[in-house]
Amino acid sequence: MSSADNPTLGGGSPPILKDLKVLVNTSSETNALADITRAARVIKKLFKPFFEIREYPTPLGPVICCQPAGQAAPILMVAHYDTVVPVSRAGGYREEGNKVFGAGISDMKAGIAMAAALAKRYKIEGRAIPFGVIIVPDEEIGSPESAPILRTVARSYRLALILEPVFTTGQYVMSRRGLTKYNIEIIGKTVHTGLSYERADAMLAAAQIIVAVSKRHDPQRYFSTNLVIDPLSLVGKINAVEGRVKLSGEIRTGSETDQQGFFSWLREFISTIRIEGVTLQLVVPEKGQSSPVTVGETAQRYERVLQEVMTGQGIAPDCVPAHERGASDLNRLTNVLPAIDGLGAVGFGAHSTTEWIDRLALAERTKLLWELTNRLSIELSSWSS
């Protein structure tokens, strides 16, 4: 049976779009625990006919792990079901011509629907499913709770396929920049602006840091920075000297050397700020951080298989450079498991209220994932670990 004859794989066919509609209409904004829990139940129901399902509870929602019953599988498909924007803001599933809109539809409800479509087809054909699926609830904030579970589960597999979205049918991702989040706590004294003799202005210190950090942006080195003022730290009075400010920042780099260099510079710069009555503290949380990903020899071997499959389908392979993508669970799998990322839907407007996917491209990408999974399962059975 060809993929063209099998209705479970067609991106424009009712089965996959029906599942996608249910997924999109079930809101699952990161940190909205009630919605996340409800979405987890929907996902488990979708995958239950094909897998043994194990649930790992975390403070941010359950990690859902799907394993083919009674067998070991060489491939792990990785997805997440949390979204940046809830359904209440982005709206539910809706079709407009070739575009399909909805909260988190590309990033990455469509990827989840693609994995379910493949499992359904294997069952229809009476074949063993060569992959497991892990779906996490906190990827959009760096997988702080699910990362240890993801890494533990991944060690039972040979290769990970990550279902993040891309912009064209031929795109995929092999490397990503690292992402490190940090906070700067600035404590001064909140007073009336007229009391200049008591002026210990935390906002003045914050302004100096923001200007200095912005000058560190260097796209030629895949080095980008972002720093914002936490709005909850402001008293909101125009006639008051700010007594407390919290800056939340992130640094994205292509190497750990650049990461370390940035924080060495930042600590030194903070130490030079001299405002009487103002203290500053740099905090780098342990959770939610992502190391840079480079392509190892084993991953390159799997990449060549992907390129061959794409070429066989008349698709020009296009590996996206690391500096054009943010972090993903690919970063969390560094030094654990070789992986190919960017195997989800073709989509646009991720993290926005106008997020959408290309309906026709969904058919092509699902067929690509099917052919790749078949080919890799054969290759992995012949290659040594």
C-alpha positions in Angstrom: 0.0 0.0 0.0 1.5 3.3 -1.0 1.3 6.4 1.2 -0.9 8.0 -1.5 -3.4 5.1 -1.1 -3.4 5.2 2.7 -5.7 7.9 4.1 -4.0 8.0 7.5 -1.0 9.8 6.1 -2.6 12.5 3.9 -2.1 15.9 5.5 -5.3 17.1 3.7 -7.3 14.0 4.6 -9.9 13.9 7.5 -8.1 11.4 9.9 -5.0 13.4 10.7 -6.8 16.8 10.6 -9.5 15.4 12.8 -6.9 14.4 15.4 -5.1 17.7 14.9 -8.4 19.6 15.5 -8.9 17.9 18.9 -5.3 18.6 19.9 -5.4 22.3 19.0 -8.8 22.9 20.6 -7.5 21.5 23.9 -5.6 24.5 25.4 -2.3 23.7 26.9 -0.4 26.9 27.7 2.8 26.3 29.6 2.3 26.5 33.4 -1.5 26.3 33.1 -1.5 23.1 35.1 -5.3 22.4 34.8 -5.2 22.8 31.0 -2.0 20.8 30.7 -3.5 17.9 32.7 -6.6 17.9 30.5 -4.4 18.0 27.3 -2.4 15.0 28.6 -5.6 13.0 28.9 -6.5 13.8 25.3 -3.0 12.7 24.1 -3.1 9.5 26.0 -6.4 8.6 24.5 -5.0 9.3 21.0 -2.0 7.0 21.4 -3.5 4.3 23.6 -4.6 2.1 20.7 -1.0 1.7 19.6 1.3 1.9 22.6 1.8 1.0 26.2 1.7 4.4 27.9 3.5 5.4 31.0 3.0 8.8 32.7 5.7 10.6 34.7 4.3 13.3 36.9 6.1 16.7 37.2 5.2 20.0 38.8 4.5 21.4 35.3 2.4 18.5 34.1 2.8 14.8 33.1 5.5 13.6 30.7 3.8 11.0 28.4 5.9 8.1 27.3 4.6 5.7 24.6 6.3 2.4 24.0 5.2 -0.3 21.5 3.7 -3.2 23.5 6.1 -6.1 24.2 8.9 -4.9 22.0 12.0 -2.7 21.9 12.0 0.1 19.4 15.2 1.8 18.0 13.7 5.2 17.3 12.3 7.8 19.8 10.1 10.5 18.5 10.2 13.6 20.7 7.4 16.2 21.0 5.9 18.7 23.4 2.3 19.6 24.1 2.7 22.9 25.9 2.2 26.1 23.9 3.1 29.7 24.4 -0.3 31.1 23.6 -3.6 29.6 24.9 -6.7 28.9 22.8 -8.4 31.8 24.6 -6.0 34.2 22.8 -5.1 32.5 19.5 -8.4 30.8 18.9 -9.2 27.2 18.1 -8.7 25.1 15.0 -9.8 26.8 11.8 -9.1 26.3 8.1 -8.7 29.1 5.6 -7.8 27.7 2.2 -4.4 25.9 2.5 -3.7 27.5 5.9 -4.8 25.9 9.1 -4.7 28.2 12.2 -4.8 27.5 15.9 -3.0 27.8 19.2 0.3 25.9 19.0 -0.7 24.2 15.8 2.8 24.2 14.3 4.8 24.3 17.6 3.9 21.5 18.0 0.4 20.0 18.0 0.9 19.0 14.3 4.0 17.0 15.2 2.0 15.0 17.7 -0.7 14.3 15.1 2.0 13.2 12.6 3.4 10.7 15.1 -0.1 9.3 15.8 -0.8 9.0 12.0 2.3 6.9 11.5 1.4 4.6 14.4 -2.0 4.2 13.0 -0.7 3.2 9.6 1.7 0.6 11.1 -1.3 -0.9 12.9 -3.4 -1.0 9.7 -0.6 -2.8 7.9 -0.1 -5.2 10.7 3.6 -4.2 11.2 5.6 -3.7 14.3 5.9 0.0 15.2 9.6 0.8 15.2 9.4 3.9 17.4 8.4 5.1 20.8 7.1 8.6 21.5 7.8 10.9 24.4 5.8 14.1 24.8 6.8 16.7 27.4 4.7 19.6 29.0 7.4 22.3 29.5 9.6 22.6 26.4 8.7 26.2 25.8 10.5 27.2 29.0 13.5 24.9 28.5 12.0 21.6 29.8 13.2 22.3 33.4 11.2 19.5 34.9 11.0 17.0 32.0 14.7 17.1 30.8 15.9 14.5 33.3 13.1 12.1 32.4 13.7 12.7 28.7 17.3 11.9 29.0 16.6 8.7 31.0 14.0 7.5 28.5 16.2 8.3 25.5 19.0 6.0 26.7 16.9 3.0 25.8 16.8 4.1 22.1 19.3 4.5 19.3 18.1 7.7 17.6 15.7 10.5 18.3 13.5 12.3 15.7 12.3 15.6 17.0 9.1 17.0 15.6 9.7 20.7 15.8 8.3 22.8 12.8 10.2 24.2 9.9 9.5 26.8 7.2 9.9 24.7 4.0 9.3 21.0 3.1 13.1 20.3 2.7 14.2 21.9 6.0 15.6 20.0 9.0 17.8 20.8 11.9 21.0 19.1 13.2 22.5 21.7 15.5 21.2 24.5 17.7 22.6 27.3 19.8 22.8 26.9 23.5 20.4 29.0 25.7 21.2 30.1 29.2 18.7 32.1 31.3 19.7 34.4 34.1 18.3 37.0 36.5 19.8 40.1 38.0 18.2 41.3 41.3 18.8 45.0 42.0 17.8 46.3 45.4 17.8 50.1 46.2 15.3 52.2 48.1 11.8 53.3 47.0 11.3 57.0 47.8 9.6 60.1 46.5 11.5 61.6 43.7 11.7 64.9 45.6 13.9 63.2 48.3 17.0 63.4 46.2 19.2 63.0 49.3 17.9 59.5 49.8 18.2 58.5 46.1 19.2 54.8 45.8 17.8 54.2 42.3 17.7 50.6 41.2 16.3 51.6 37.8 19.5 53.6 37.1 21.6 50.5 37.7 19.2 48.4 35.5 19.5 50.9 32.7 23.3 50.7 32.7 23.1 46.9 32.5 20.6 46.8 29.7 22.6 49.2 27.5 25.9 47.2 28.2 24.3 43.8 27.5 22.6 45.0 24.3 26.1 46.0 22.9 27.2 42.3 23.3 24.9 41.2 20.6 27.1 39.6 17.8 25.2 37.7 15.1 28.5 36.9 13.3 29.4 34.6 16.3 25.9 33.2 16.7 25.9 35.3 19.9 22.6 37.0 20.8 21.3 38.5 24.0 17.9 39.5 25.4 17.2 41.3 28.7 13.9 42.5 30.0 12.6 44.2 33.1 10.3 42.0 35.1 7.1 44.1 35.2 6.1 42.6 38.6 9.2 44.3 40.1 8.0 47.8 39.4 5.9 49.9 41.7 4.4 51.8 38.8 4.7 55.3 40.3 5.9 58.0 38.0 7.0 60.1 41.0 8.9 57.4 42.8 12.5 56.3 42.7 12.5 52.6 42.0 13.7 50.6 44.9 13.7 47.1 43.4 14.1 45.9 39.9 14.5 42.3 38.5 16.0 41.8 35.1 15.4 38.5 33.3 17.8 37.7 30.6 19.0 35.0 28.2 22.1 34.4 26.2 22.2 32.2 23.0 25.6 31.1 21.8 27.2 28.5 19.5 29.8 27.3 22.1 30.2 26.8 25.8 33.3 29.0 25.6 31.2 31.9 24.5 28.6 31.2 27.3 31.3 31.2 29.9 32.9 34.3 28.5 29.7 36.3 28.6 29.0 35.5 32.2 32.6 36.4 33.2 32.2 39.7 31.5 28.7 40.3 33.1 30.0 39.6 36.6 32.9 42.0 36.1 30.6 44.7 34.7 28.1 44.4 37.5 31.0 44.9 40.0 31.8 48.2 38.4 28.4 49.7 39.0 28.6 52.1 41.9 25.3 53.6 43.1 25.1 54.3 46.8 22.6 52.2 48.6 22.1 49.8 45.6 23.1 46.1 45.6 23.1 43.7 42.7 23.1 40.0 42.5 23.4 37.7 39.4 21.5 34.4 39.6 21.8 31.6 37.0 19.2 28.9 37.7 20.3 25.3 37.3 17.1 24.2 35.6 15.9 25.1 32.1 19.3 25.6 30.6 20.5 24.3 27.2 23.9 23.4 26.0 24.9 24.2 22.3 24.5 21.2 20.0 27.1 20.2 17.4 26.8 17.4 14.9 28.6 14.2 15.8 29.8 11.5 13.4 26.9 9.1 14.3 24.3 11.9 13.7 25.9 12.7 10.4 25.3 9.1 9.3 21.6 9.4 10.1 21.5 12.7 8.3 22.8 11.1 5.1 19.9 8.7 5.3 17.5 11.6 5.6 19.0 13.3 2.7 18.7 10.2 0.5 15.0 9.8 1.5 14.3 13.5 0.7 16.1 13.2 -2.7 14.1 10.1 -3.5 10.9 12.1 -2.9 12.1 15.0 -5.1 12.8 17.2 -2.1 15.9 19.3 -1.9 17.5 18.8 1.5 18.1 22.0 3.4 19.8 21.8 6.8 19.0 25.0 8.8 22.1 26.7 10.3 22.2 26.7 14.1 22.0 30.5 14.4 18.6 30.5 12.6 17.0 28.5 15.3 16.5 28.7 19.1 16.8 25.9 21.6 14.7 22.8 21.7 14.8 19.3 23.2 17.6 18.6 20.8 19.8 20.6 23.3 18.6 18.4 26.2 19.7 15.3 24.3 23.3 16.5 23.8 25.7 13.7 24.7 22.8 11.3 25.3 21.5 10.3 21.9 22.1 11.3 18.3 19.1 13.2 16.9 17.6 14.8 13.9 15.4 17.9 14.6 12.9 19.9 12.6 10.9 16.9 11.3 7.5 18.3 12.1 5.1 20.4 10.0 5.8 23.4 7.8 4.4 26.3 9.9 4.7 30.0 10.6 3.9 32.4 13.4 5.0 30.1 16.2 4.4 31.6 19.7 1.9 34.1 18.2 -1.9 34.5 18.0 -1.8 33.9 14.2 0.2 30.6 14.2 -0.6 28.4 11.2 0.6 25.4 9.2 0.6 24.6 5.5 -2.1 21.9 4.9 -0.6 20.5 1.7 2.9 20.5 3.1 1.6 18.5 6.1 0.9 15.6 3.7 4.4 15.8 2.3 6.1 16.0 5.7 4.0 13.1 7.1 5.0 11.0 4.1 8.6 12.0 4.6 8.5 11.0 8.2 6.9 7.7 7.3 9.6 6.9 4.6 12.4 8.0 6.9 11.2 5.9 9.8 10.9 2.8 7.6 14.4 3.4 6.2 16.0 4.1 9.5 14.4 1.0 11.2 16.1 -1.1 8.5 19.4 0.7 8.7 19.5 0.5 12.5 18.9 -3.2 12.5 22.0 -3.7 10.4 24.3 -1.0 12.0 26.1 -1.8 15.2 25.4 0.3 18.2 
